[in-house]
Amino acid sequence: MTMKKILIVESPSKAKTIEGYLKNEYQVLSSVGHIRDLSTKGKKGLGVDIDNKFKPIYEIIPEKAKTVNELKTKCQGNKVYLATDPDREGEAISWHLAQVLGLSLEDDNRVVFNEITKNAIVEALEHPRKIDMELTESQETRRILDRIIGFELSGLMKSKIKSESAGRVQSVALKLIVDREKEINAFIPEEYYTIDADFTKFKVQASEYKGSKLSIKSENECNKYLDLLTDDFTVKSVEEKESKRESKPPYITSTLQQDASSKLNFDSTKTMRIAQILYEGKEVNGQLKGLITYMRTDSDRLSDAFVQQAYKYIEETYGKQYLGKKKHKNVALSQDAHEAIRPTYITNTPESLKEYLTNDEYKLYTLIYNRALASLMAPTNILVTSVVLDNNGLIFKTKGEKELFDGYTKLTGNNKLEYLPELKVGDILHAKEVSGNKHFTLPPARYTEATLIKEMEEKGIGRPSTYAETIRKNKSKKYIKTEKRQIEPTDKGILTISKLDEYFSDIINVEFTANMEHDLDRVAQSDVSGEKIISDFYPTFEEEIAYAKKNMDTIVPTTGNICPICGSPLVMRKSKYGEFEACSAYPKCKFVVSNEMTTSKEIEDMTCPLCKVGQIVVRISKKGKTKGKEFYACNNFPKCTFTSQFKPNGELCPICGKPLVIDDNNQVVCSNPNCGKLEEELKCPDCKTGTLILRTAKKGSKSGNSFYGCSNYPKCKFVSQYKPTTLTCPKCGKRLFDVDGEYKCLNKDCK
């Protein structure tokens, strides 16, 4: 039997793309990510042998059992290469595969490439290496630490304050958000004034008075300066200076997530999902092609081969004068393992690929392509004009800009310049308007996803591969919420950080997390063993856990809502059916909020007009199209099911008997959307006294269908699915009905 060549990657879509490049030379298989993880059995469910140098206890992930069996069958007796992602996690996955498949760690069977192109893959296959055991140990150390910290902290916080999880990186990111909120709440705005002059084509602001910086704290002080001003503003100086504006370096993971957030309004999870698709391959002209390089990187380095391709493209497309210098700066915490994020081929312009990409894929690819190409283009050359105006000792300054050479903005087109009219020293100018304006100092801004990721990167919290997941996890645990792109901590998040600060401030802080990332890098470089890092950390951590278990108060966090029955705070509880909101005074009060709604506040002195027992409350919808919106309901639910988007007026509809409400136009209308008279007032053909109205069936096979009925129901039970008309049948004298646009007699005895 001939030995096959097998290449194992992480994702099925990547496998499909690579197999298209390698034709019949290799069988490309997928592990679908990690195949093994730490067990949850044993002491504390950590999956770590605490008493045996913290040796990890691995087991096949249950959902991957079938995949592993298939890989074993297909790989047996064949030459296997491991081509998982080119980072710490990817190296660990290769090691786990080698362990499960019985591959030798002495073999050169590890294949690494940074882009999914034929040349890159063939080149990598020609130069396989051994699995990097130091990098693998670094990942294993991180996983063990995260398991110990995450499991023990999460269990403690859940038992004490009902918080669902805590973690080495997750909680520090949350702490940044909570600490920022504390700054905002503690901020006391200060009043200050500016003096502004409008010259139609430009505006200026007073900055100095007789050589001293201007700082105006009161209205009286502002008026004194205004009284000094005359009608004449004299041009005191005009200075011109050329300035070059360099393009930014190509994207790394954090800067891509930041720009996608601010420019495309993509959250970090969406950005990484789309980037993964572009990396693994899209079908172009009938062939799967990888369109960008690996998207998890903290290096802005570009390969020499790509730089040469890009320079040639720039010269041919824009001209030699548009060629710029390669940009690369060594960031302190950068691992520089592989390249920046860039297109695999510079000739794959966004427009040439537009028909093969979804709208969001096209937007993100355009962002990546333009950033990489612009980074190699010449700077923009700007003429900056600085002008100083004098008015009786008050100095006003402004700047204007004029483009001398567009440079990289020829591609990006985002060079916004402030032009000034031509001015000379000694010119006398007259302002259209001069005013003193009152302002207040502003608190620090809440984080957006873009600014939070930037902060995490600068402070060394996590790695490129973890930013999006960290934010997603805090959202999913309801520790944070996003309003108008700003991230706010919830009460639950604030309480969680409060307790972590109180008992674990030496662990849940920026310095510890950044230092731990540095230590993990040292493990990858063989400077220290993972076992030493864990053994140095664990004893103190266990003491703190024990102390917190004994001393931390048990608190059930409230939801911010009030029980409509007894007025006590509502809290989140759990049952075997899931989480629910209920009264904190249980068992004295047994109020429970339904799955569809949560109580917000009670309407004062408004009894439900339908059941006459319950009280009308405002609730917030938790599901469907109306999620997050307020509506009115009876607190006697489920005995009374009254709900309305409008406030009831306390009376019932004389036609259908449902409560009347006050709509957005301040009109009294029926809360039943299907209640209403016909366009013409039609008397019921049966009782001759009632009025025909349009109703909706609520039961049986015709539930939800409209029909016409008598307002005297139940005394008169006339119904018809067709709209009655004012015409009568010429043969039998009965009323005619509108049946699909034709007038028909529905009397069975009429021929």
Buried (B, 14 or more C-beta within 10 A) or exposed (E): EEEBBBBBBBBBBBBBBBBBBBEEEBBBBBBBBBBBBBBEEEEBBBBBEBEEEBEBBBEBBEEBEEBBEEBEEBBEEEBBBBBBBBBBBBBBBBBBBBEBBEBEEEBEBBBBBBBBBBEBBEEBBEEBEEBBEBBBBBBBBBBBBBBBBBBBBBBBBBEBBBBBBBBBBBBBBBBBBBBBBEEBEEEEEEEBBBBBBEBEEBBBEBBBBEEEEBEBEEEEBBEEBBEEBEEEBBBBEBEEEEEEBBBBBBBBBBBBBBBBBBEBEBBBBBBBBBBBBBBBBBEBEEEBBBBBBBBBBBBBBBBEEBBEBBBEBBEEEBEEEBBBEBBBEEBEBBBEBBBBBBBBBBEBBBEEBEEBBEEBBBBBBBBBBBBBBBBBBBBBBBBBBBBBBBBBEBBBBBEBBBBEBBBBBBBBEEBEEEEBEEBEEEBEBEBEEBEBEEEEEEBEEBBBBBBBBBBBBBBBBBBBBBBBBBBBBBBEBBBBEBEEBEBBBBEBBBBBBEBBBEBBEEBBBBEBBBEBBEBBBBBBEEEBBBBEBBEEBBEEBEEBBEEBBEEBEEBEBBBEBBBBBEEBBBBBBEEEEEEBBBBBBBEEBEBBBBEBBBBBEBBEEBBBBBBEEBBBBBBBBBEEEEEEEEBBBBBBBEEBEBBBBBBBBBEBBEBBEBBBBBEEEEEEBBBBEBBBEBEEEBBBBEBEEBBBBBBBBEEEEEEEEEBBBBBBBEEBEBBBEBBBBEEEBEEEEBBBBEEEEEEEBBBEEEE
